[in-house]
Amino acid sequence: MTTRPTALLPFPDTAALGPRGIELDGVPLTQLAEEHGTPLYVYDAASIRTRARAVVEALHEAPNGGHASFALKSQSASRVLELIREAGMGADCASAGEIAAALRAGFAGSGLVIHGNAKSEEDLRAAVEADARLVVLDGRDDADRLAAICREHGRTQDVLIRIAPGIDVNTHRHIATGHHGSKFGVTPAEGAALLKAMPDGLKGRGLHVHLGSQILDTEPLISAARWLPAFAKAEGIDLEILDVGGGLGIRYTPDQDMPDPGAHTRNLIEAIATVCGDEGIPVPEVIVEPGRSIVGQAGVTLYTVIGTKTVGDGSTWVAVDGGMGDNMRVGLYGATYAPVLAARPTEEPSGSYRIAGRHCESTDVLAEGVALPSPAVGDIVAVPATGAYHQTMAHSYNLFGRPAAVLVEGGSARLITRRESVDDLFSRDV
Ligand SMILES: Cc1ncc(COP(=O)(O)O)c(C=O)c1O
């Protein structure tokens, strides 16, 4: 196996250096920029398939069965969802829109797990009408509203209760969700009470926990998985299903680890089986809900350099034709990236640069302190690890249309999302 240059470490699995610079599955990134324009999201099918299959295969080893539910909030392009469904995953949806996206991509209702801390009547009706396998309740009001809809439809809905166990994780506080005070889930005591007194129309099957996202130190995820069966036993709850959420991180910069989603899933299964053995209770069916760790590493965003300038404090800006409209993560969480020039990723750097987005906000900066080799107008900047929470969070501030997306597979690329045109931007005006 050839060793990848350090600059390529956060790129998708098929990334390699060719005569035109970085290639994905043999397709040069610069060629994709020429053919489809920029900004452009590029996804590597092989990277997605490998990770989705690894999780599904790990779940085959779960003693009482397992189900992998892909979190659509991280990526919902129809062609990508089809790949994930073909790999054997189900779908985790947090709105009527995400339910529609899952159904369009061919997921069956029996593969859907429905979420949301403030589900509307429309979201709940969409879940019931899709015959969703499970709805994860976020509180008593959620339960009452869903129960009324189920009674109207003459149907009983299987549900889980989302618990905020008060476990802190080492991630940005804006993407931590399992701590005391989180807006997601209920206290363990409230969860147990709710599960023991389900309104007519609902059948409680177990518990759910999701601690947060971009978690590279997996110990808290394993601790939560160990804690819930013991808690269920102490409360006298019959835990048929344990859904341990998602949260596994990915490598954004070369110095970070790249955890293996399959190995992590096996660790979760083993931890749950061990604690159930210790507690003398049956092992529940295990559900996992990975998003970022399936698709994040598979994505690259391409930009064109629009201009460079050195300013009053001596720093040099490299302005590109995208920014916060296609990447919300920098502004939301101070996320860091390792951009390179697609044609010259390993060339000796000429200095340290700041990558400016094109939006009229001073905070629209894609990366700071980036070592690049004399970036110039027309160069293509490639930002790796942008397959999750980029396209799904894109917006059209300043009325820049949202980017196109292509999927690279078997040595060629196909357009899977067309670029938003100026006409598209006005298509909702009445
Ligand atoms: C309930 C739930 N499940 C799964 C996920 C997916 O998390 P990740 O993309 O970090 O794996 C999220 C994301 O926040 C979530 O809220």
The ligand as a Tripos MOL2 file, in Angstrom:
@<TRIPOS>MOLECULE
LIG
   16    16     1     0     0
SMALL
NO_CHARGES

@<TRIPOS>ATOM
      1 C1        -30.5390   12.0730   17.3810 C.3       1 LIG1
      2 C2        -29.3440   12.1160   16.5080 C.ar      1 LIG1
      3 N1        -28.9080   10.9610   15.9870 N.ar      1 LIG1
      4 C3        -27.8300   10.9280   15.1700 C.ar      1 LIG1
      5 C4        -27.1490   12.0810   14.8520 C.ar      1 LIG1
      6 C5        -25.9620   11.9870   13.9410 C.3       1 LIG1
      7 O1        -24.7990   12.3730   14.5700 O.3       1 LIG1
      8 P1        -23.3960   12.2640   13.8430 P.3       1 LIG1
      9 O2        -23.5310   12.8950   12.5250 O.co2     1 LIG1
     10 O3        -22.4820   12.9940   14.7380 O.co2     1 LIG1
     11 O4        -23.0650   10.8010   13.7650 O.co2     1 LIG1
     12 C6        -27.5630   13.3000   15.3790 C.ar      1 LIG1
     13 C7        -26.8270   14.5360   15.0860 C.2       1 LIG1
     14 O5        -26.7970   15.4870   15.7770 O.2       1 LIG1
     15 C8        -28.7020   13.3180   16.2330 C.ar      1 LIG1
     16 O6        -29.1620   14.4510   16.7470 O.3       1 LIG1
@<TRIPOS>BOND
     1     1     2 1
     2     2     3 ar
     3     2    15 ar
     4     3     4 ar
     5     4     5 ar
     6     5     6 1
     7     5    12 ar
     8     6     7 1
     9     7     8 1
    10     8     9 2
    11     8    10 1
    12     8    11 1
    13    12    13 1
    14    12    15 ar
    15    13    14 2
    16    15    16 1
@<TRIPOS>SUBSTRUCTURE
     1 LIG1         1 GROUP 0 **** ****
